[in-house]
Amino acid sequence: MSKPHINVTPLIDVLLVLLIIFMVVTPMKPGSFDARIPSEPDQDSIVEPDPRTLVVTVTADSRLFLNREDQKATVADPKNLIDRLAQVFKQREENEDGDVSRVLKTVFIKAPRALDYGSVAKVVDAVKQAGARPVSLQIDELE
């Protein structure tokens, strides 16, 4: 009795068809992507930031500011910042007549590049503890 063998002809036919398909489709893929780089803004077109924007600034000596207002708080002891943010959010809720979904609780954190990651993480935790959602990091002077 002879051993059974596998007929590979249909398999080779399928592979050749797939090879032809890939050879035809490959040149249609874009070779590069054109990036549009924004131009420098005119001095006349500089937009003022929204006055409701909350920016927590961490200085090099670990002091905390809320929109340029010294909070008498540090990274190690952010209690005054937490209390002030909670007060701002409570006022905003009262102004929106209890419609919590419309209350703006976005907070940006701005820290110098030389500051260690752990200090920034502590500030993020403190801001979240005050009720901020979402919390974003602000990046300035990209090189």
C-alpha positions in Angstrom: 0.0 0.0 0.0 1.3 3.4 -0.9 1.5 6.2 1.6 -1.0 9.0 1.2 0.5 12.3 0.1 -0.7 15.9 0.2 -1.5 17.6 -3.1 0.2 21.0 -2.8 -0.8 22.3 -6.2 -4.0 24.2 -4.9 -1.9 25.6 -2.0 0.7 26.9 -4.4 -2.0 28.4 -6.6 -3.5 30.3 -3.6 -0.1 31.5 -2.6 0.7 32.8 -6.1 -2.7 34.7 -6.2 -2.0 36.3 -2.8 1.5 37.2 -4.0 0.1 39.0 -7.1 -2.5 40.8 -5.0 0.1 42.1 -2.6 2.4 43.1 -5.4 -0.5 45.1 -6.9 -1.7 46.7 -3.7 1.8 47.7 -2.3 2.5 50.5 -4.7 -0.8 52.1 -3.8 0.3 52.7 -0.2 1.5 56.3 0.4 5.2 56.6 0.6 5.2 59.6 2.8 2.9 61.9 4.7 2.9 65.6 4.2 2.9 67.5 7.4 1.5 71.0 7.7 3.4 73.0 10.2 1.6 76.0 11.7 3.1 79.4 11.0 4.2 81.8 13.7 1.2 83.7 15.1 1.0 87.4 14.3 1.3 89.7 17.3 -2.2 90.9 16.6 -3.7 87.5 16.5 -2.6 86.3 20.0 -5.6 85.0 21.8 -6.0 85.7 25.5 -6.5 82.6 27.7 -10.0 81.8 29.0 -10.3 83.5 32.4 -11.9 80.3 33.8 -8.7 78.3 33.1 -7.0 77.1 36.2 -3.2 76.7 36.1 -1.3 75.4 39.0 2.3 76.5 38.7 5.1 74.7 40.6 8.2 76.8 41.1 11.8 75.5 41.3 11.7 75.8 45.1 8.5 73.7 45.2 6.0 76.5 46.0 2.5 76.3 44.5 0.6 79.0 42.7 -2.9 79.0 41.4 -3.2 81.4 38.4 -0.2 83.5 39.7 -1.8 83.7 43.1 0.6 82.4 45.9 -1.3 79.7 47.8 1.2 79.5 50.7 1.5 75.8 49.9 4.4 73.6 48.8 4.7 70.2 47.1 5.2 68.6 50.5 2.2 70.4 52.1 -0.5 71.2 49.4 -3.4 71.6 51.8 -4.0 75.3 51.1 -4.1 74.6 47.3 -6.5 71.7 47.8 -8.8 73.9 49.9 -8.7 76.8 47.4 -9.4 74.6 44.4 -12.3 72.9 46.3 -13.7 76.4 47.0 -13.4 77.4 43.3 -15.2 74.3 42.2 -17.9 74.8 44.8 -18.5 78.4 43.6 -18.7 77.2 40.0 -21.3 74.5 41.0 -23.4 77.2 42.7 -23.2 79.5 39.6 -24.4 76.7 37.4 -27.5 76.1 39.5 -26.5 72.6 40.5 -25.9 71.4 37.0 -22.7 69.5 37.8 -22.2 68.3 34.2 -21.5 71.9 33.0 -19.0 72.8 35.8 -15.5 73.3 34.4 -13.0 71.4 36.6 -10.1 71.2 34.2 -6.7 72.1 35.8 -3.4 72.5 34.1 -0.2 71.9 35.9 2.9 73.8 34.9 6.3 72.8 36.4 9.9 73.5 35.4 11.7 70.8 33.5 14.3 70.4 36.3 11.6 69.4 38.9 11.6 65.7 39.6 8.8 63.4 38.5 7.7 62.6 42.1 7.0 66.2 42.9 4.8 66.6 39.9 3.0 63.4 40.7 2.3 64.7 44.2 0.8 67.9 42.8 -1.4 65.9 40.4 -2.7 63.8 43.3 -3.4 67.0 45.3 -5.3 68.5 42.4 -7.3 65.4 41.9 -8.1 65.3 45.6 -9.6 68.7 45.3 -12.0 67.3 42.7 -10.4 68.4 39.4 -11.2 66.3 36.3 -9.3 66.2 33.9 -5.8 67.2 35.0 -3.4 68.1 32.2 0.3 69.0 32.1 1.1 72.3 30.4 4.2 72.2 28.2 6.0 75.5 27.3 9.1 76.2 25.4 9.5 73.0 23.4 12.9 72.7 21.8 
